Amino acid sequence: MKALVKNSLKAYDASLQNLDTPTPGPGEVVIKVHAAGICGTDTKIYQAHYHKYKTPVVMGHELSGTVVAVGCGVDDIKVGMPVAPRIQVTSCGRCRACITGRDNLCGEKTRIGFEYDGAFAEYIKVRKEQIHVLPADLDLTTASLTEAIAVIVHALRPASIKPSDVVLVVGPGPIGLLAAFFAKTQGATVAISGISQDHNRFILAKELGVDLILVADDEADAGMKELMAITNGEGPDVVLECSGTAAGVNAGLNLCRAAGRFVQIGTRSTPVNVDFMKIAYKEIVVTGTIDHVPVDWQDAIKFIRKYQDKLSPMIKDIYPIDSWKEAFQAAEGGQVGKVIISFPQ
């Protein structure tokens, strides 16, 4: 089978290889991959800006596909079922996070595309516990967004977004765009901020129903005045920080209204300097978030099934596995929505 392998921790040391098709052991399932999304973490791994993974490893962790083989002890998952597997493979099962149902926070967790071979291959082997069966009427390419949507579902639970809220999303990358769309489905008024080079993503944001665009590096942009006007000068009720940059974090804290909610969704591998006095003086409720838990996947699948037609603008950029370099260049270029790698069916 064809598979995209990160060969070492060196930057850009990846190659398309022919590997043996996996066979399932006890309790395991083999999936024929239909589509796999490129996550920001995948680009960090490719660029050597993220080092918590083993090599060599097949990259990728956002996928949808069809079951083609099951091992002994797998009775409830059948060949032919459309599925999306959760990224997490194992956790310790002993720490406080694990025993309280928050295994996404386990320090010993392992994941596909990191410690186990991942999604950028024609076939992938996973544990039966990772499997989430998809509705038969859910488009498989759209279903490759399941992991990314699960991240958003998990992140936005503590934000408790209401129709009366004004929500600011900082950073119009794929996660930011999905967060903005999710907030719109909750009835909120949604603004998204970026810089002038995000022009194409601002167009996409409008297609997804975002109400207001803020161009941070354009002094003539009227978006900030409009945001303050609709919030009576107080700032947004909720800030969803999706850029993971110091500028984005601090801008979000500056704009967030007193007693507002701030969710840090964007991540990076280096420290970010934050003015914590903004949090103290305005009594901002700040929440961190990472990954997801199984219930988030169940809710993400329901969400995608309900809104799959409206999510279609996010998945216009689809590349065959043989064009993986062009796919990564598109993802790194920051001008598109979710970049998808497709596989022959």
N, C-alpha and C positions, 0 to 999 in steps of 0.2 A: 504494500500500500504506500501511497505518497504521504509524507509527513514532514512538517516544518519543524526542524530541530534546532534548539539553541545549544551550541556545541560546548561553550565555555562561558565564563563570566566576562569575557572581553566584549567590548562594544561591537555590534553588528556581526558577531560571529554566529551566524545562523545559516542553515542550508536546507534545501528540499531534498529529502532522502527517500529511498525505497526501503521500508521496514517490513518485517513480518506482520501479517494481520493477526491481531490478538485473539486468543481463544479463552473462553470463560472458565475459571475455576469454580469451586463451590461458592455459592452465594454471589456470583458475579454475573454481569450482563455486558454484552458487546453491542455497541450502537454503531450503525452506519450514519456518519455525520452528514446532515443535509446543508447546514449553514452554521458559521461560527463568526461571532463579532470580535473585532479588535478593540480591546479595552485600553484605557490609558496606561494601565499597569503593564500590558504587553509591550507597548512602545518603550516604557521605562526599562523593561528587561532587555529588549533589543538594543537599546542605547547604553546599557550598563549603568543606568541610574537607579537600579533596584537590584539587591543582591541576595534576598532571602529565597533562594531556590537552588535546586541541585542541577548539575549538568552531567551528561547531556540529558535534555528533557524536551519532549514535544510540547510546544508552546500552546497557549490558548485555554480559555475556561468558559467562554460564553457560547453555548451551542444548542442546537436542536437536531433531532434525527429519529431514526427508526430502529427498533430492536431487531437484531438479526440472529442472536444466539444467547442462550442462558445456561448457566451452570446448574449443577445439582443443588437442590434446596431452594431454588427460585420457582415458586409455584404461582404467584399472583401477577407476574410480569410475563407477557407472551410475545413471541416473535411476531413482528408486524406492528406492534404498538408504537405510536408516535410519543416521543419522550423528550424531556430536558433534564439532565442530571445536575443536582446541586454540586457546587464546586468543591465543598469540603469532603474529604475522604475519611479522615479519622480525627479524633481528639482524645485527650487522656482519660476522660470519664471520671476523674478524681477531684479536679480542682473546683473551687467554688463556682466558677463560670459554668463548667459542665453540669454540675449537679443542680444548678438553678435554671437550666435550659438555655444558657447563653454560650453555647460552645463556640460561637464565632469569636469569643474573646479568649479562648484557650491558648496558652503559650506554646502548646505542643501540637496544635492542629496541623494537618497536612491537606494539600489541595491539588486538584488536577491542574496541570500547566505550571506547577511550581515544584512539588516533590514527586508527583506522579505524572505520567504522560497525559497530555491534554488534548484540546479540541481541534487543533490545526492539522488534522489527519483524516484520512478517509474513514477510519474506524477508531473507536475508543472503547476501552474496557473500564467499567466502574463497578462499585459495590451496589447491590440491590437497594440498600438503604438510601442511596443518593438519588434514586429514580423518582421523577415526578411525571406521571402519565398525562399527556396533553389531550384536550378535547379533539375529537375527530374533525371538527369543522374549523380548527385553528390553522391558519397558514403557517407552514413550517419555517419559512424564512422570517416572518414576523415573530415567530416563537423563539428565534435565536436571541431576542431581546429579553427573555425571561430573567436571566441572571441580573442584567442591568436594572430592570424594573424591580426585582426583589431588593436590590440595594436601596432604591428610592423608597419603596414601601417601608423598609426597616428604618430608614433615616427620618421619614416624615411622621412616623407614629407619635413621637413625643411632641412634635410641633402642633398637633391637633388643629390643623388648618380649617377655618370656618368661612362660609360665604361672605361674611363681613370683613374678612382680613384683606389687607394689601400685602402682598408677598413680593419681596425682591430676591431674585436669583442672581448671584454674582458668578459670572463665568458661563458663556454660552457653548461650552463643549457638549458632547453627547449626554453626559450625566446631567449637566445643567439644563439642557433642553428637555430631557425627560422629566426632571424635577419640576420645571415650569409647566409642562403639560399636565402632570399629576395635580399640581396646585390648581390649575384651571378646572379640572374635573371636579374639584371640591367646591367650586363656585367662587373662588377668590379672584380678586383683581391682581394681575401678575405683571411685574416689570422684570426685565432681564438686562444686566449690564455687561459690557465688554469694552473692547477698544475698536478703533476704526478698521483694523484688518479683519475683524469678525463680521464684515459686511454680509457675506453669504450665509453665515449662521443666523444673523438677524433676520434675513429673509425667511429662513426656515422657521425661526421662532414665530414670526407672524403667521406662517402657514399652520402652526400648531395652536394658534389662538392667543398668543401672548399680547397683552394690551399695550405695553409701553416698552420702548427700547431706550437704554441709556448708553451713550457713547462717551466713556470716561475721558478719553484723550482729545475730545473735540469741544473746545470752549464755546462754540456756537450752538452746540446741541441743546435742544429745549427739553430733553427728557427729564433732567433733574428738576427743573422748575415744575414740570407737570407732576412728577412724583410727589414733590412737597405740597403742591396745590391739592392733590386728591387726598393727602393725609393731614390736611390742615396745619402743615408745617412741622408735624411731629415725626415724620419718617415712617417706614413700613412697620407693620405689626410683626412680621416674620421675615428673617433673612436666611436664605439657604446659600451658604458659601460653597461653591463648587469649583473654584479655581485652584485652591490649595496654595495660593501665593500670599506673601506678606501684604502686598498692596490690596489684594482682594479681601483678606481677613479684616484688615484695619479699616478699609472703606466700609465694609459691611457693618462693623461695630459703630463707626461714626454715624451711619445713617439710621441704624435701628432705633426705633422709638424707645423712650423710657418704659421699663417693664416689658419690653418686647421679647421675642423668642429668636434665638440665633442657633442654627444647626450647622456644624462644620462637617461637610460631606467631602470636599476636596482634600486630597492627601498629597504628601510629598515625602521624600526620604531625608530631607535636611530640615533643621529647626527653623521655625518662623517666629520672628519677634512680634509680640502682641502687646498693645497698651491695655493692661488689665484694669487700669483705673477707669476706663470707659465702661467696663462691665460693672464695676463697683458703684460708680456714681449714678449710673442709669438703671441699676438693678436688672440688668439683662439676664435672662435665663439662657445659658449656653449649654448645648448638648453636642457631644461628639458621637460619631457613628462609624461603624466599619462592618462590611460584609452583610450578613443576614442569618436568620434562623429558619428552620423548615416551614413554619407557618407563613413567613413572608413569601415563600415560593408559591404556596397555595393561593394567597391573595394576589400575587403577581400574575399568575395564570388566569385567574378570573378577570383581572383588570385588562390584560391583553386581549382576551376573548371579546370583552365588551367593546373595546376601543380599537380593534385591530385595523379597521379602515382609516381611522384618523391618525394612526401611528405610521401610516405608509410613507409620509415625507421623510421619516427618519432613516429609511433603508433604501435609498436610491443608488448608493454606491456599492455595487456588488462586483467582486473580482473572483475569477477562478483560481484555484490553489496554485496553478502554474504561474500566475501573475502576482504572487505574494509580495514581491518587492514593491510593485506599483501600489498595492493595497496599503502597505506600511507607509509609503511616501504620502499617500492621500491622508492617512490617519495622522501622520506627523505634521502635515501641512496646515491643519486647523481650519479648513475651509468647508468641511462637509459635516454631515450628521454621523450616524453610525456606519463605519466601514465593515462590510460583510465579506467573508471568504466563503465561496461556494464550492461544492464538490460534485463530481459526476454521479448521477443517480441511475 
